Amino acid sequence: MHHLKTVNQTFNTWNSDSKIIHNFAAIKIGLINNNTMKKISTTILIALALVGMNGMGQTICDTAANIIIYSNYDGGVLNINVDQHIPNLKIGIVTYEPVTINISGTYVADVTNVVYAGYVTTTNHHCNNSPTTTTITGVAANITTINFLPAATYNNLNGDANIVCNYSCSDTTNQGGCNTPDQIVYYFESLWGSSFRYHFTQYGCWNTTPYLVSAGGNCCANPVITSVNKIENSYGITVNPNPSTDVFTISFSDKSINTCTINLFDLVGEKMLPTQTLNLKLETLNLSHLTQGIYFLEINFDGQKVVRKVVKI
């Protein structure tokens, strides 16, 4: 499925200060002279150092945000050390191969939700410490969720239609069966209705050394949802009453907007209604046939996309 690892694997690291992607390509095994071998060895060592040092050269994208994200392809064992006080901390993890997620640290009690999204279990095991299936430890079981290939609710033709894996900061090149970073960020921001603090992404197995929350990650590519608050303020979008037992009213104070399309998703990204076109300024959405719970209303208009959390009681 999706990917085959080869000796030609490209290592991607993100330099957030200069916004340059450095590509370090491994070389096919063959007959090479000593000078070439020295150059290759140096390149590989530099690449491994850059992708293997936890927190080195990493960044915090939004110091006020409470969502942190870790993604790779190979899975393995991911040790997260919550060494910084971040109230209501949400942790999202995406991998293709299974991963054992261990959460610890001085401020582990800050964690209120941990969600894994990906392939959960597969016969591919490229890490020496690969588990047979994905598990989450270190926090209460009732705040953890493991989702098998949930729908990717952010549309990017370079990424998969489901949340599978992410190993690159590029949102403009085909990811070969994995997701673009904006799809990953959008999935978790939609799920929790807030912004991401950082997104740490790499291809290979996780290091056994704990990843410090204070060290941050990559910012990569931001989906449209990162500008939701500005968009809502500009267009005066309201969804009322919220919560509601059945009917929600959608309105725009900006009179220049005539129509929009909407989609509705549940917590795991499953589409709950066919795409609808609404004639604004005032429209109603009847959810009386759905069970009580939290849903995400995606509103598309004028090339913009806004996601609002709605609660049916």
C-alpha positions as CSV (number, residue, x, y, z in Angstrom):
1,M,0.0,0.0,0.0
2,H,1.0,3.7,-0.3
3,H,4.8,3.6,0.0
4,L,7.8,1.4,-0.6
5,K,11.0,2.3,1.2
6,T,14.1,2.2,-1.0
7,V,17.7,3.1,-0.6
8,N,16.8,6.2,-2.6
9,Q,14.7,7.6,0.3
10,T,14.9,11.4,0.5
11,F,15.3,13.0,3.9
12,N,13.4,16.3,4.3
13,T,14.1,18.8,7.0
14,W,12.5,22.2,7.4
15,N,14.5,25.2,8.2
16,S,11.8,27.5,9.7
17,D,14.1,30.6,9.8
18,S,15.0,30.7,6.1
19,K,11.9,28.7,4.9
20,I,14.1,26.4,2.8
21,I,13.6,22.6,2.4
22,H,16.9,20.7,2.4
23,N,16.8,17.5,0.5
24,F,19.4,14.9,1.4
25,A,19.2,11.9,-0.9
26,A,20.8,8.6,0.0
27,I,22.9,7.1,-2.8
28,K,22.4,3.8,-4.5
29,I,24.8,1.1,-3.4
30,G,27.5,0.6,-6.1
31,L,31.2,0.8,-6.9
32,I,32.5,4.2,-5.7
33,N,36.0,5.5,-5.0
34,N,37.3,6.6,-1.5
35,N,36.8,10.3,-2.1
36,T,33.2,9.8,-3.2
37,M,32.6,7.6,-0.2
38,K,33.8,10.3,2.2
39,K,31.5,12.9,0.6
40,I,28.6,10.5,0.8
41,S,29.3,9.6,4.4
42,T,29.5,13.3,5.3
43,T,26.2,14.0,3.6
44,I,24.4,11.1,5.3
45,L,25.8,12.0,8.7
46,I,24.6,15.6,8.3
47,A,21.2,14.4,7.2
48,L,20.8,11.9,10.0
49,A,21.9,14.5,12.5
50,L,19.4,17.0,11.3
51,V,16.4,14.6,11.3
52,G,17.5,12.8,14.4
53,M,18.1,15.5,17.0
54,N,14.9,16.1,18.9
55,G,14.0,19.8,19.0
56,M,17.1,21.0,17.1
57,G,16.3,24.0,15.0
58,Q,12.6,23.6,15.8
59,T,10.0,26.4,16.3
60,I,6.8,27.3,18.0
61,C,4.2,28.4,15.5
62,D,1.8,30.0,17.9
63,T,2.7,30.4,21.6
64,A,-0.9,31.0,22.6
65,A,-2.1,27.7,21.0
66,N,-2.7,24.4,22.7
67,I,-2.6,21.7,19.9
68,I,0.7,19.9,19.2
69,I,1.1,17.4,16.4
70,Y,3.6,14.6,15.6
71,S,3.6,12.8,12.3
72,N,5.8,10.4,10.4
73,Y,5.6,7.3,8.1
74,D,7.6,4.6,10.0
75,G,5.9,4.8,13.4
76,G,8.0,3.1,16.1
77,V,8.0,4.4,19.7
78,L,7.1,8.0,20.3
79,N,8.0,9.4,23.7
80,I,6.6,12.8,24.4
81,N,7.8,14.7,27.5
82,V,5.3,17.4,28.6
83,D,8.0,19.6,30.2
84,Q,6.1,22.9,29.8
85,H,2.8,24.1,31.3
86,I,0.2,24.4,28.5
87,P,-3.3,24.4,29.8
88,N,-5.8,22.2,28.0
89,L,-3.1,20.6,25.9
90,K,-4.3,18.5,22.9
91,I,-1.9,16.0,21.2
92,G,-2.4,14.7,17.7
93,I,-0.3,11.8,16.2
94,V,-0.4,10.5,12.6
95,T,1.7,7.5,11.3
96,Y,1.3,4.8,8.7
97,E,3.1,2.1,10.5
98,P,2.1,1.3,14.1
99,V,3.4,3.4,17.0
100,T,3.6,3.1,20.7
101,I,2.8,6.5,22.1
102,N,4.2,7.2,25.6
103,I,3.3,10.5,27.3
104,S,5.0,11.7,30.5
105,G,6.5,14.7,32.1
106,T,6.1,17.3,34.8
107,Y,3.0,18.8,33.2
108,V,1.4,15.6,31.9
109,A,-1.8,16.5,33.8
110,D,-2.3,19.4,31.3
111,V,-3.1,16.9,28.6
112,T,-6.9,16.8,28.1
113,N,-7.1,14.8,24.8
114,V,-4.8,12.6,22.7
115,V,-6.0,11.5,19.3
116,Y,-4.2,9.1,16.9
117,A,-5.2,9.1,13.2
118,G,-3.7,6.7,10.7
119,Y,-3.4,3.2,9.6
120,V,-3.3,1.7,13.1
121,T,-2.0,-1.7,12.1
122,T,-0.1,-3.1,9.1
123,T,2.4,-5.8,8.2
124,N,5.0,-3.1,7.4
125,H,7.5,-2.8,10.3
126,H,10.6,-0.7,9.5
127,C,11.6,0.2,13.0
128,N,13.4,-2.2,15.3
129,N,10.9,-1.4,18.1
130,S,7.8,-1.4,15.9
131,P,4.7,-2.6,17.8
132,T,2.1,-4.8,16.2
133,T,-0.6,-2.2,16.7
134,T,-0.9,1.4,17.9
135,T,-1.3,2.1,21.6
136,I,-1.4,5.2,23.8
137,T,0.0,5.2,27.4
138,G,0.7,7.7,30.2
139,V,-2.7,9.4,30.3
140,A,-6.2,8.3,31.2
141,A,-7.7,6.0,28.6
142,N,-10.9,8.0,28.5
143,I,-9.1,11.0,27.0
144,T,-7.5,8.9,24.2
145,T,-8.9,8.0,20.8
146,I,-7.4,5.9,18.0
147,N,-9.0,6.5,14.6
148,F,-8.4,4.2,11.6
149,L,-8.0,6.2,8.4
150,P,-10.5,9.0,9.1
151,A,-11.5,11.2,6.2
152,A,-9.2,14.1,5.4
153,T,-11.6,17.0,5.5
154,Y,-9.2,19.5,3.9
155,N,-8.9,19.1,0.2
156,N,-5.4,19.0,-1.3
157,L,-5.0,17.0,-4.4
158,N,-1.4,16.2,-3.4
159,G,-2.5,14.3,-0.4
160,D,-4.7,11.3,0.3
161,A,-8.4,11.4,0.8
162,N,-8.0,9.8,4.3
163,I,-5.6,10.7,7.1
164,V,-2.9,8.1,6.6
165,C,0.6,9.6,7.3
166,N,2.7,12.7,6.8
167,Y,6.5,13.0,6.5
168,S,7.1,16.3,4.6
169,C,6.5,20.0,4.9
170,S,5.5,20.3,1.3
171,D,1.9,20.9,0.3
172,T,2.6,21.5,-3.4
173,T,4.1,18.1,-4.3
174,N,2.4,14.7,-4.5
175,Q,2.9,12.8,-1.2
176,G,2.6,9.3,-2.7
177,G,-0.3,8.1,-0.6
178,C,0.4,10.2,2.5
179,N,-1.1,13.5,3.4
180,T,0.1,17.1,3.0
181,P,0.9,19.0,6.2
182,D,-2.1,21.3,5.8
183,Q,-4.4,18.3,5.7
184,I,-3.0,17.1,9.0
185,V,-3.2,20.4,10.7
186,Y,-6.7,21.1,9.5
187,Y,-7.9,17.7,10.7
188,F,-6.8,18.3,14.3
189,E,-7.8,22.0,14.3
190,S,-11.2,21.1,13.1
191,L,-11.5,18.3,15.7
192,W,-10.7,20.6,18.6
193,G,-11.8,24.0,17.3
194,S,-8.5,25.7,18.2
195,S,-5.1,26.5,16.7
196,F,-1.9,24.4,16.5
197,R,1.2,25.3,18.5
198,Y,3.5,23.2,16.3
199,H,3.7,20.3,14.0
200,F,6.7,18.0,14.2
201,T,7.1,15.9,11.1
202,Q,9.7,13.5,9.8
203,Y,9.9,10.3,7.7
204,G,11.9,7.8,9.7
205,C,11.4,6.0,13.0
206,W,10.9,8.1,16.1
207,N,14.0,8.6,18.3
208,T,13.9,6.8,21.7
209,T,15.0,10.0,23.4
210,P,11.8,11.9,24.5
211,Y,10.5,14.7,22.4
212,L,10.3,17.8,24.6
213,V,7.1,19.8,24.2
214,S,9.1,23.0,25.0
215,A,11.3,22.3,21.9
216,G,8.5,22.7,19.5
217,G,8.4,21.4,15.9
218,N,7.8,22.6,12.3
219,C,5.3,25.1,11.2
220,C,5.2,23.7,7.6
221,A,2.1,24.7,5.6
222,N,-1.0,26.2,7.2
223,P,-4.5,25.4,6.0
224,V,-7.1,28.1,5.6
225,I,-8.6,27.3,9.0
226,T,-5.7,29.1,10.7
227,S,-7.3,32.3,9.6
228,V,-10.8,31.4,10.8
229,N,-11.1,34.1,13.4
230,K,-10.1,36.8,10.9
231,I,-12.5,35.5,8.3
232,E,-15.4,35.2,10.8
233,N,-14.8,38.8,12.0
234,S,-14.7,40.1,8.4
235,Y,-17.9,38.4,7.2
236,G,-19.8,38.3,10.5
237,I,-20.6,34.6,10.4
238,T,-23.0,33.3,13.1
239,V,-24.5,29.9,13.8
240,N,-27.3,30.1,16.3
241,P,-28.5,28.7,18.6
242,N,-25.5,26.6,19.4
243,P,-26.0,24.2,21.1
244,S,-29.4,23.3,19.6
245,T,-31.7,20.3,19.8
246,D,-32.4,20.3,16.0
247,V,-32.3,23.5,13.9
248,F,-29.3,25.8,13.5
249,T,-29.5,29.2,11.7
250,I,-26.5,30.3,9.6
251,S,-26.2,34.0,8.8
252,F,-23.7,36.5,7.4
253,S,-23.7,40.2,8.2
254,D,-21.8,40.9,5.0
255,K,-24.5,41.6,2.5
256,S,-22.2,41.0,-0.5
257,I,-22.3,37.3,0.1
258,N,-25.2,35.6,-1.7
259,T,-24.5,31.9,-1.6
260,C,-22.3,29.3,0.1
261,T,-21.8,25.6,0.2
262,I,-21.7,23.6,3.5
263,N,-20.5,20.2,4.6
264,L,-21.0,18.5,8.0
265,F,-18.6,16.1,9.6
266,D,-18.5,14.1,12.8
267,L,-15.6,13.8,15.2
268,V,-13.8,11.2,13.1
269,G,-14.2,13.2,9.9
270,E,-17.1,11.2,8.4
271,K,-19.3,13.3,6.2
272,M,-22.8,13.4,7.7
273,L,-24.8,15.3,5.0
274,P,-24.6,15.7,1.3
275,T,-23.0,19.0,0.3
276,Q,-25.6,21.7,0.3
277,T,-25.8,25.1,-1.4
278,L,-27.4,27.8,0.7
279,N,-28.9,31.1,-0.5
280,L,-28.0,33.6,2.2
281,K,-28.5,36.0,4.0
282,L,-30.3,33.6,6.5
283,E,-30.5,29.9,6.2
284,T,-31.4,27.0,8.6
285,L,-29.8,23.6,9.0
286,N,-31.9,20.9,10.4
287,L,-30.0,18.1,12.3
288,S,-33.0,16.5,14.0
289,H,-32.2,13.2,12.4
290,L,-28.6,13.0,13.8
291,T,-27.6,11.7,17.3
292,Q,-26.6,14.1,20.0
293,G,-22.9,15.1,19.9
294,I,-20.3,17.4,18.4
295,Y,-20.1,18.1,14.7
296,F,-18.1,20.4,12.5
297,L,-19.8,22.6,10.0
298,E,-17.6,23.5,7.0
299,I,-18.8,26.7,5.3
300,N,-17.3,27.6,1.8
301,F,-17.8,31.0,0.2
302,D,-15.8,33.5,-1.9
303,G,-12.8,31.1,-2.0
304,Q,-12.7,31.0,1.8
305,K,-13.4,28.1,4.1
306,V,-14.5,28.4,7.7
307,V,-15.2,25.5,10.1
308,R,-17.5,26.0,13.1
309,K,-18.1,23.5,15.9
310,V,-21.8,22.8,16.4
311,V,-23.3,20.9,19.3
312,K,-26.5,18.9,19.0
313,I,-28.2,18.3,22.4
